Amino acid sequence: MIHNRRYEKNKNYLFIDGYNIINFWEPLNKLKEISFEEARNELINILIEFSHTTSEKIILVFDAYLVKGSSGKIYSKDGIDIVFTKENESADHYIERELDRIGRLRNVRVASSDSTVQSIILSRGGSRTSARELEIEVINSKKVTENFRRKLKRDKVNSLDKNNLKKLKDFKDYLR
C-alpha cells in the first residue's frame, strides 16, 4: 500500500511520469521494445545521476494501472523516490492527487508531455517540463559533469584532499 509522504515547504519537487518519458526519449523507447523492465531501470539510473546535479527532489511515477491486485509501492533509491501506482490508478492521477496534497506553497515541476497533466500543474501554480525539455536538461547536466571531471583530470587532481573536496562541494553548489 502507498503511504502518505510529507512535503517540505522549502524544497523543490520534480514529478516525472516515467512511462511518458520512456515513450518520448528515443533510446529508452527502443529499449522498451526489448524489455520494459530494462527501459525502466535505465531511466531510474539516468535520473539518479541527474539528481546529484539538481536541487529538486525527484519523484518518478510509473503506472501500475493494469496490474491486477497492485496496492502500489514507493521506495527510495540513491536519492530519488520511485512510485508504482496501485491498480486502476494512472501516473497522471497519482501526480494530480499529490499536487493537491502539496498545495501552492511549494515549488513543483512536472515532467510529462501529456497535455492534461501539463494543464493540471499549471492550474495549481506549478510549472511543466516536456519530456524533450527534461531530456535536454539531463544531457546538459551530463556534459557539465563530464567537463568538470576532465578539468579535474587535466589539473591532475587525483586525490581528495581538503582542497579537492572543497572544489567538489563548490561544483555541486554551482549546479544547484
C-alpha positions in Angstrom: 0.0 0.0 0.0 1.2 3.5 -0.8 1.9 5.5 2.4 1.3 9.3 2.6 4.5 11.3 2.3 5.4 14.6 3.8 6.4 17.5 1.6 8.7 20.2 3.0 7.9 23.9 2.4 11.3 25.0 1.3 12.0 22.1 -1.0 11.7 21.9 -4.8 10.0 18.8 -6.3 10.1 17.3 -9.7 7.4 14.7 -10.5 8.2 12.6 -13.6 5.7 10.5 -15.5 8.0 7.5 -16.1 6.3 5.8 -19.0 5.7 9.1 -20.7 9.4 9.8 -20.6 10.3 6.3 -21.8 7.9 6.7 -24.7 9.4 10.1 -25.7 13.1 9.5 -25.2 14.3 7.6 -28.3 16.9 5.4 -26.7 14.5 4.4 -23.9 11.7 3.9 -26.4 13.9 1.5 -28.4 15.0 -0.3 -25.3 11.4 -0.8 -24.1 10.8 -2.8 -27.3 13.3 -5.3 -25.9 12.3 -5.0 -22.3 10.1 -2.6 -20.3 12.0 -3.5 -17.2 15.3 -2.6 -18.8 13.9 0.7 -20.0 12.6 1.5 -16.5 15.9 0.6 -14.9 17.8 2.7 -17.4 15.5 5.7 -16.7 16.0 5.2 -13.0 19.8 5.1 -13.3 19.8 8.2 -15.5 17.6 10.1 -13.0 19.8 9.0 -10.1 22.8 10.6 -11.8 20.7 13.7 -12.7 19.5 14.0 -9.1 23.1 14.8 -8.0 23.1 17.9 -10.1 19.6 19.3 -9.4 18.2 21.0 -6.3 14.8 19.2 -6.9 13.6 16.1 -5.1 12.8 13.7 -7.9 9.7 11.6 -7.7 9.5 9.1 -10.6 6.0 7.7 -11.1 5.2 4.5 -13.1 1.6 3.3 -13.8 0.6 0.0 -12.4 -2.8 0.8 -13.7 -3.4 -2.6 -15.3 -1.5 -4.7 -12.7 -4.2 -6.8 -11.1 -4.2 -6.6 -7.3 -1.4 -4.0 -7.1 -1.7 -1.9 -3.9 1.1 0.4 -5.1 4.6 0.8 -3.8 7.0 3.6 -3.0 10.7 3.2 -2.4 13.8 5.4 -2.5 16.9 4.5 -4.4 20.0 6.6 -4.3 18.2 9.9 -3.7 15.1 9.6 -5.8 11.7 8.3 -4.9 10.2 5.7 -7.2 6.4 5.1 -7.2 4.4 2.3 -8.7 0.8 3.3 -8.6 -2.0 1.0 -7.3 -4.3 -0.9 -9.6 -6.7 1.3 -11.6 -4.6 4.4 -10.8 -2.6 6.1 -13.6 0.5 8.1 -13.0 -1.5 11.2 -14.0 -4.0 10.6 -11.2 -1.3 9.9 -8.7 0.6 13.1 -9.6 -2.7 15.1 -9.5 -3.5 13.8 -6.1 0.0 14.6 -4.8 -0.2 18.1 -6.3 -3.5 18.6 -4.3 -1.7 17.5 -1.1 1.3 19.7 -1.7 -0.8 22.8 -2.4 0.6 26.1 -3.7 3.2 26.7 -1.0 6.0 24.7 -2.7 8.0 24.9 -5.9 6.8 21.9 -8.1 7.5 20.9 -11.6 6.0 18.0 -13.5 7.9 16.4 -16.4 5.4 14.9 -18.9 4.4 15.6 -22.5 0.8 14.7 -21.6 -1.3 17.9 -22.2 -3.8 17.0 -19.4 -1.0 16.7 -16.8 0.5 20.0 -18.0 -2.8 21.8 -17.7 -3.3 20.4 -14.2 0.2 21.5 -12.9 -0.2 25.0 -14.4 -3.6 25.4 -12.8 -2.1 24.6 -9.4 0.7 27.2 -9.7 3.5 24.8 -10.6 5.5 24.5 -13.8 5.6 21.9 -16.5 8.5 20.4 -18.4 8.0 18.4 -21.5 9.8 15.1 -22.0 12.1 16.7 -24.5 13.0 19.6 -22.3 13.8 17.2 -19.4 16.0 15.2 -21.8 17.9 18.3 -22.8 18.4 19.2 -19.1 19.7 15.7 -18.4 22.1 15.8 -21.4 23.4 19.2 -20.4 23.9 18.1 -16.8 26.0 15.1 -18.1 28.1 17.5 -20.2 28.8 19.8 -17.3 29.7 16.9 -15.1 31.9 15.4 -17.7 33.6 18.7 -18.4 34.3 19.2 -14.7 35.7 15.6 -14.5 38.0 16.4 -17.4 39.1 19.6 -15.8 40.0 17.8 -12.6 41.9 15.2 -14.5 43.7 17.8 -16.6 44.6 19.7 -13.4 46.0 16.4 -12.2 43.6 16.3 -9.3 43.9 12.7 -8.2 43.3 12.7 -4.5 40.6 14.0 -2.4 42.5 16.3 0.0 40.7 19.2 1.6 41.3 21.5 -1.4 39.8 18.9 -3.8 36.8 18.2 -1.5 36.2 22.0 -1.5 36.3 22.1 -5.3 33.8 19.3 -5.5 31.5 21.0 -3.0 31.8 24.3 -4.8 30.9 22.5 -8.1 27.9 20.8 -6.5 26.7 24.2 -5.2 27.3 25.7 -8.6 25.0 23.1 -10.2 22.2 23.9 -7.8 
